[in-house]
Amino acid sequence: MKDVKKLVLTALFAALACVATMIIRIPTPGTGGYIHPGDAIVILCGVYLGPVAGFLAAGMGSALSDLLGGYFLYVPITFAVKGLVALFTAIFYQKIATSKKSRRYAGVAAGGICDIILVAGGYFLCESFLYGVSGALASVIPNTIQGISGLVISIILYAALSAVPEFRRLSMTHKKTA
């Protein structure tokens, strides 16, 4: 039963990542990309699902939004970058979060910092090969803004979801026990 629940939650978070990425799009001038709130869900994938399921949900959901949105070239890049954000978020959350409420929020914030670094850096690296360094530089500031908004929104959503007992248990399930 636990495996079915984990599979359903992974699929749910993948769908949420896709929808959150596609529903609100703020175009970025000069890059052809857009800023969106999907990164908040990517961060929460790591917090609530752990490293492996979080990687899969965040990667698949975000890549699906690129596929459906016509950004075909970015599908594998997005899968890897967003999956890694969730993976590292899960690792940092597991190491930082304790039963103290403030430490759990610090774990979520650490995931947001991972998001800022990996999204801005990961897309810059990949786009450097596609468009050259100067072309890739155009996306660094928008990706950083997106990461900052993902950090803020994920903390707000985490606060709301922590009021739900099932989500509170779920976020504590993936912490490593000594």
Backbone as CSV, one residue per row, in Angstrom:
resi,resn,N_x,N_y,N_z,CA_x,CA_y,CA_z,C_x,C_y,C_z
1,MET,0.817,-1.203,0.000,0.000,0.000,0.000,0.854,1.258,0.000
2,LYS,1.999,1.194,0.723,2.889,2.352,0.763,3.444,2.672,-0.623
3,ASP,3.768,1.625,-1.404,4.311,1.840,-2.744,3.286,2.493,-3.661
4,VAL,2.031,2.106,-3.540,0.974,2.701,-4.359,0.796,4.166,-3.973
5,LYS,0.808,4.446,-2.678,0.667,5.821,-2.206,1.830,6.680,-2.718
6,LYS,3.041,6.159,-2.659,4.225,6.889,-3.130,4.126,7.147,-4.632
7,LEU,3.677,6.155,-5.385,3.522,6.308,-6.827,2.481,7.383,-7.153
8,VAL,1.366,7.354,-6.449,0.298,8.335,-6.671,0.789,9.738,-6.317
9,LEU,1.482,9.879,-5.191,2.006,11.187,-4.796,3.047,11.696,-5.792
10,THR,3.876,10.799,-6.309,4.876,11.180,-7.297,4.188,11.691,-8.568
11,ALA,3.179,10.982,-9.018,2.426,11.408,-10.206,1.704,12.733,-9.948
12,LEU,1.148,12.886,-8.749,0.446,14.125,-8.396,1.408,15.309,-8.417
13,PHE,2.576,15.137,-7.809,3.548,16.231,-7.790,4.082,16.521,-9.196
14,ALA,4.247,15.500,-10.032,4.673,15.725,-11.418,3.627,16.570,-12.151
15,ALA,2.355,16.233,-11.964,1.275,16.996,-12.592,1.240,18.432,-12.062
16,LEU,1.428,18.592,-10.750,1.446,19.937,-10.157,2.609,20.769,-10.707
17,ALA,3.784,20.139,-10.858,4.946,20.854,-11.406,4.658,21.306,-12.836
18,CYS,4.036,20.445,-13.619,3.694,20.786,-14.995,2.700,21.946,-15.045
19,VAL,1.633,21.829,-14.292,0.586,22.857,-14.301,1.114,24.183,-13.757
20,ALA,1.863,24.141,-12.651,2.393,25.375,-12.058,3.371,26.067,-13.004
21,THR,4.050,25.297,-13.824,4.975,25.875,-14.791,4.226,26.502,-15.962
22,MET,3.110,25.906,-16.348,2.397,26.361,-17.536,1.328,27.411,-17.261
23,ILE,0.796,27.457,-16.049,-0.390,28.273,-15.797,-0.100,29.771,-15.764
24,ILE,1.017,30.157,-15.206,1.397,31.570,-15.163,2.763,31.687,-15.826
25,ARG,2.800,32.394,-16.934,4.056,32.586,-17.674,4.311,34.071,-17.839
26,ILE,5.444,34.508,-17.329,5.852,35.896,-17.510,7.028,35.874,-18.490
27,PRO,6.802,36.313,-19.735,7.859,36.242,-20.746,9.095,37.063,-20.349
28,THR,10.258,36.543,-20.691,11.504,37.266,-20.437,12.009,37.818,-21.763
29,PRO,12.205,39.132,-21.805,12.653,39.755,-23.056,14.033,39.246,-23.479
30,GLY,14.160,38.997,-24.761,15.455,38.639,-25.310,15.827,37.171,-25.200
31,THR,15.104,36.392,-24.386,15.497,34.992,-24.208,14.511,34.020,-24.834
32,GLY,13.273,34.446,-25.042,12.252,33.537,-25.548,11.706,32.627,-24.463
33,GLY,12.230,32.753,-23.246,11.771,31.937,-22.119,10.721,32.672,-21.306
34,TYR,10.477,32.165,-20.116,9.477,32.768,-19.251,9.763,32.418,-17.789
35,ILE,9.277,33.282,-16.919,9.371,33.052,-15.478,8.035,32.452,-15.045
36,HIS,8.073,31.501,-14.124,6.872,30.784,-13.700,7.016,30.324,-12.243
37,PRO,5.897,29.967,-11.602,5.960,29.496,-10.207,6.241,27.999,-10.057
38,GLY,6.527,27.308,-11.139,6.740,25.862,-11.077,7.909,25.440,-10.205
39,ASP,8.902,26.307,-10.052,10.061,25.943,-9.238,9.684,25.706,-7.778
40,ALA,8.650,26.369,-7.309,8.200,26.127,-5.931,7.756,24.676,-5.761
41,ILE,7.058,24.146,-6.729,6.620,22.753,-6.671,7.819,21.823,-6.809
42,VAL,8.782,22.186,-7.647,9.999,21.385,-7.796,10.707,21.252,-6.442
43,ILE,10.816,22.348,-5.722,11.437,22.333,-4.391,10.643,21.426,-3.453
44,LEU,9.333,21.567,-3.477,8.488,20.756,-2.588,8.501,19.274,-2.973
45,CYS,8.790,18.968,-4.236,8.964,17.561,-4.638,10.074,16.924,-3.810
46,GLY,11.167,17.629,-3.658,12.274,17.113,-2.858,11.923,16.981,-1.395
47,VAL,11.221,17.962,-0.859,10.851,17.954,0.561,9.904,16.805,0.865
48,TYR,8.871,16.643,0.068,7.814,15.681,0.393,8.030,14.281,-0.176
49,LEU,8.817,14.159,-1.243,8.967,12.850,-1.876,10.323,12.204,-1.644
50,GLY,11.304,12.967,-1.213,12.643,12.420,-1.035,13.433,12.512,-2.335
51,PRO,14.689,12.045,-2.316,15.584,12.263,-3.457,15.162,11.594,-4.768
52,VAL,14.821,10.322,-4.745,14.558,9.604,-6.001,13.204,9.974,-6.586
53,ALA,12.151,9.816,-5.807,10.810,10.158,-6.307,10.711,11.654,-6.586
54,GLY,11.376,12.479,-5.772,11.389,13.922,-6.000,12.048,14.264,-7.322
55,PHE,13.193,13.612,-7.599,13.888,13.817,-8.873,12.954,13.486,-10.035
56,LEU,12.312,12.329,-9.961,11.448,11.883,-11.059,10.237,12.798,-11.238
57,ALA,9.577,13.154,-10.143,8.382,14.000,-10.243,8.734,15.385,-10.773
58,ALA,9.769,15.994,-10.208,10.161,17.341,-10.639,10.659,17.325,-12.083
59,GLY,11.489,16.346,-12.405,12.032,16.265,-13.759,10.961,15.997,-14.795
60,MET,10.118,15.007,-14.532,9.078,14.663,-15.511,8.033,15.764,-15.647
61,GLY,7.576,16.310,-14.532,6.547,17.355,-14.589,7.026,18.599,-15.306
62,SER,8.242,19.025,-14.985,8.793,20.227,-15.619,9.105,19.984,-17.097
63,ALA,9.657,18.817,-17.403,9.953,18.486,-18.801,8.664,18.371,-19.620
64,LEU,7.625,17.841,-19.010,6.340,17.739,-19.700,5.804,19.122,-20.059
65,SER,6.012,20.097,-19.168,5.544,21.455,-19.486,6.305,22.026,-20.684
66,ASP,7.600,21.713,-20.784,8.353,22.145,-21.969,7.848,21.439,-23.222
67,LEU,7.584,20.151,-23.107,7.082,19.386,-24.242,5.737,19.935,-24.720
68,LEU,4.817,20.144,-23.800,3.494,20.659,-24.158,3.538,22.110,-24.621
69,GLY,4.521,22.869,-24.105,4.638,24.279,-24.462,5.431,24.546,-25.728
70,GLY,5.959,23.492,-26.362,6.685,23.663,-27.610,8.173,23.955,-27.450
71,TYR,8.704,23.785,-26.251,10.130,24.021,-26.016,10.877,22.683,-26.087
72,PHE,10.790,22.018,-27.232,11.287,20.656,-27.390,12.773,20.508,-27.071
73,LEU,13.554,21.473,-27.468,14.994,21.431,-27.245,15.338,21.387,-25.756
74,TYR,14.458,21.964,-24.935,14.734,22.068,-23.503,14.248,20.876,-22.685
75,VAL,13.507,19.968,-23.272,12.946,18.846,-22.514,14.018,18.076,-21.733
76,PRO,15.089,17.591,-22.364,16.083,16.844,-21.577,16.848,17.720,-20.586
77,ILE,17.106,18.971,-20.963,17.805,19.891,-20.062,16.949,20.148,-18.829
78,THR,15.680,20.436,-19.053,14.764,20.703,-17.945,14.610,19.480,-17.062
79,PHE,14.480,18.307,-17.664,14.366,17.081,-16.869,15.548,16.956,-15.907
80,ALA,16.755,17.148,-16.437,17.955,16.995,-15.614,18.064,18.102,-14.563
81,VAL,17.906,19.349,-14.970,18.095,20.470,-14.034,17.048,20.445,-12.927
82,LYS,15.780,20.330,-13.275,14.725,20.355,-12.258,14.769,19.093,-11.396
83,GLY,15.112,17.962,-12.004,15.282,16.744,-11.219,16.392,16.893,-10.197
84,LEU,17.508,17.484,-10.604,18.623,17.696,-9.676,18.267,18.685,-8.568
85,VAL,17.458,19.689,-8.893,17.006,20.623,-7.850,16.261,19.849,-6.766
86,ALA,15.322,18.999,-7.156,14.556,18.217,-6.180,15.453,17.247,-5.418
87,LEU,16.376,16.613,-6.111,17.296,15.681,-5.466,18.124,16.380,-4.383
88,PHE,18.745,17.501,-4.740,19.568,18.217,-3.763,18.719,18.851,-2.664
89,THR,17.515,19.296,-3.006,16.609,19.806,-1.978,16.331,18.721,-0.952
90,ALA,16.037,17.516,-1.417,15.750,16.400,-0.503,16.941,16.114,0.401
91,ILE,18.129,16.112,-0.172,19.333,15.828,0.621,19.542,16.908,1.679
92,PHE,19.458,18.170,1.279,19.641,19.251,2.250,18.531,19.266,3.288
93,TYR,17.295,19.033,2.851,16.179,19.009,3.800,16.394,17.903,4.835
94,GLN,16.818,16.735,4.388,17.059,15.619,5.301,18.155,15.950,6.306
95,LYS,19.168,16.668,5.881,20.281,16.995,6.769,19.949,18.138,7.730
96,ILE,19.140,19.089,7.280,18.879,20.294,8.068,17.643,20.167,8.947
97,ALA,16.568,19.617,8.402,15.282,19.604,9.105,15.325,18.722,10.350
98,THR,14.783,19.251,11.402,14.626,18.507,12.652,13.187,18.692,13.099
99,SER,12.907,18.299,14.313,11.548,18.491,14.812,11.265,19.968,15.079
100,LYS,12.300,20.799,15.141,12.095,22.240,15.321,11.556,22.835,14.027
101,LYS,10.490,23.604,14.174,9.836,24.197,13.020,10.798,25.072,12.202
102,SER,11.615,25.867,12.882,12.516,26.781,12.178,13.543,26.022,11.342
103,ARG,13.969,24.852,11.812,14.936,24.056,11.056,14.295,23.469,9.788
104,ARG,13.020,23.116,9.873,12.337,22.596,8.681,12.228,23.688,7.621
105,TYR,11.920,24.914,8.046,11.863,26.029,7.096,13.244,26.313,6.506
106,ALA,14.275,26.164,7.315,15.645,26.337,6.819,15.961,25.271,5.761
107,GLY,15.441,24.067,5.959,15.623,23.005,4.966,14.948,23.342,3.646
108,VAL,13.753,23.908,3.717,13.046,24.324,2.497,13.812,25.474,1.832
109,ALA,14.286,26.426,2.630,15.047,27.556,2.087,16.332,27.069,1.417
110,ALA,16.976,26.063,1.999,18.180,25.497,1.376,17.840,24.922,0.004
111,GLY,16.663,24.315,-0.116,16.212,23.832,-1.419,16.024,24.973,-2.399
112,GLY,15.515,26.099,-1.909,15.349,27.277,-2.761,16.677,27.822,-3.242
113,ILE,17.670,27.779,-2.377,19.007,28.230,-2.773,19.594,27.280,-3.822
114,CYS,19.373,25.979,-3.631,19.793,24.999,-4.651,19.133,25.317,-5.982
115,ASP,17.860,25.664,-5.931,17.116,25.984,-7.146,17.746,27.171,-7.860
116,ILE,18.044,28.224,-7.122,18.634,29.421,-7.729,19.945,29.064,-8.424
117,ILE,20.791,28.329,-7.727,22.117,27.996,-8.265,22.023,27.029,-9.440
118,LEU,21.250,25.946,-9.270,21.196,24.920,-10.320,20.444,25.380,-11.562
119,VAL,19.366,26.145,-11.385,18.614,26.598,-12.555,19.423,27.636,-13.330
120,ALA,19.906,28.657,-12.642,20.694,29.684,-13.342,21.966,29.072,-13.937
121,GLY,22.670,28.267,-13.146,23.918,27.661,-13.609,23.708,26.573,-14.643
122,GLY,22.728,25.705,-14.419,22.478,24.594,-15.331,22.028,25.047,-16.704
123,TYR,21.077,25.990,-16.728,20.625,26.490,-18.024,21.716,27.310,-18.703
124,PHE,22.498,28.070,-17.917,23.609,28.819,-18.504,24.593,27.867,-19.181
125,LEU,24.940,26.795,-18.494,25.888,25.828,-19.046,25.355,25.212,-20.348
126,CYS,24.134,24.744,-20.310,23.549,24.114,-21.506,23.363,25.118,-22.640
127,GLU,22.890,26.315,-22.311,22.661,27.318,-23.351,23.973,27.855,-23.920
128,SER,25.055,27.745,-23.163,26.365,28.152,-23.684,26.731,27.325,-24.907
129,PHE,26.383,26.042,-24.873,26.640,25.173,-26.023,25.682,25.468,-27.170
130,LEU,24.461,25.865,-26.830,23.462,26.122,-27.859,23.604,27.493,-28.511
131,TYR,23.842,28.520,-27.672,23.795,29.905,-28.155,25.085,30.685,-27.952
132,GLY,26.079,30.060,-27.380,27.309,30.769,-27.044,27.167,31.416,-25.672
133,VAL,28.284,31.798,-25.111,28.286,32.353,-23.751,27.475,33.640,-23.661
134,SER,27.632,34.524,-24.624,26.900,35.792,-24.553,25.394,35.575,-24.647
135,GLY,24.969,34.639,-25.486,23.541,34.324,-25.571,23.022,33.692,-24.291
136,ALA,23.828,32.843,-23.688,23.430,32.171,-22.450,23.352,33.141,-21.280
137,LEU,24.176,34.165,-21.300,24.161,35.152,-20.215,22.815,35.866,-20.102
138,ALA,22.103,35.976,-21.218,20.807,36.664,-21.210,19.790,35.980,-20.306
139,SER,19.968,34.682,-20.066,18.977,33.966,-19.247,19.349,33.895,-17.765
140,VAL,20.530,34.331,-17.392,20.966,34.194,-15.996,20.097,35.023,-15.047
141,ILE,19.862,36.278,-15.364,19.064,37.127,-14.464,17.617,36.638,-14.383
142,PRO,16.941,36.353,-15.517,15.577,35.824,-15.401,15.514,34.503,-14.626
143,ASN,16.487,33.621,-14.833,16.491,32.353,-14.103,16.754,32.564,-12.611
144,THR,17.554,33.553,-12.281,17.789,33.882,-10.874,16.516,34.437,-10.234
145,ILE,15.817,35.305,-10.950,14.541,35.844,-10.444,13.536,34.714,-10.254
146,GLN,13.492,33.812,-11.219,12.600,32.654,-11.106,12.944,31.827,-9.876
147,GLY,14.236,31.609,-9.640,14.671,30.844,-8.470,14.302,31.521,-7.167
148,ILE,14.460,32.833,-7.105,14.099,33.576,-5.891,12.599,33.480,-5.647
149,SER,11.815,33.621,-6.708,10.360,33.494,-6.533,9.985,32.073,-6.127
150,GLY,10.685,31.073,-6.669,10.445,29.685,-6.261,10.738,29.471,-4.787
151,LEU,11.817,30.072,-4.300,12.164,29.975,-2.880,11.047,30.564,-2.021
152,VAL,10.621,31.782,-2.342,9.588,32.467,-1.549,8.268,31.700,-1.602
153,ILE,7.845,31.316,-2.793,6.560,30.615,-2.936,6.607,29.251,-2.246
154,SER,7.734,28.554,-2.333,7.823,27.233,-1.687,7.718,27.345,-0.173
155,ILE,8.281,28.385,0.408,8.173,28.571,1.862,6.725,28.873,2.241
156,ILE,6.057,29.698,1.448,4.646,30.007,1.716,3.790,28.742,1.594
157,LEU,3.994,27.977,0.516,3.228,26.738,0.335,3.551,25.714,1.415
158,TYR,4.823,25.639,1.809,5.220,24.710,2.869,4.498,25.057,4.172
159,ALA,4.406,26.346,4.470,3.686,26.779,5.679,2.223,26.351,5.616
160,ALA,1.611,26.520,4.460,0.200,26.128,4.304,0.038,24.615,4.394
161,LEU,0.909,23.877,3.721,0.800,22.419,3.715,1.156,21.807,5.074
162,SER,1.987,22.491,5.848,2.352,21.978,7.177,1.162,21.943,8.131
163,ALA,0.137,22.699,7.804,-1.073,22.680,8.626,-1.892,21.414,8.385
164,VAL,-1.597,20.702,7.313,-2.299,19.464,6.981,-1.503,18.299,7.583
165,PRO,-2.101,17.545,8.503,-1.344,16.483,9.186,-0.652,15.488,8.253
166,GLU,-1.289,15.093,7.178,-0.677,14.124,6.260,0.590,14.690,5.617
167,PHE,0.571,15.953,5.221,1.762,16.571,4.637,2.849,16.771,5.684
168,ARG,2.453,17.097,6.907,3.438,17.248,7.982,4.152,15.918,8.213
169,ARG,3.406,14.823,8.246,4.013,13.486,8.398,4.890,13.143,7.209
170,LEU,4.422,13.474,6.032,5.163,13.165,4.815,6.512,13.878,4.793
171,SER,6.540,15.141,5.213,7.811,15.878,5.199,8.780,15.327,6.232
172,MET,8.272,14.715,7.281,9.142,14.150,8.312,9.563,12.712,7.963
173,THR,8.852,12.073,7.060,9.134,10.683,6.680,10.494,10.544,6.013
174,HIS,10.902,11.553,5.269,12.097,11.428,4.458,13.363,11.907,5.157
175,LYS,13.237,12.289,6.422,14.444,12.670,7.155,15.205,11.424,7.522
176,LYS,16.505,11.509,7.468,17.334,10.376,7.867,17.314,10.261,9.388
177,THR,17.248,9.046,9.833,17.319,8.812,11.271,18.693,8.267,11.608
178,ALA,19.247,8.771,12.701,20.601,8.360,13.080,20.613,7.024,13.764
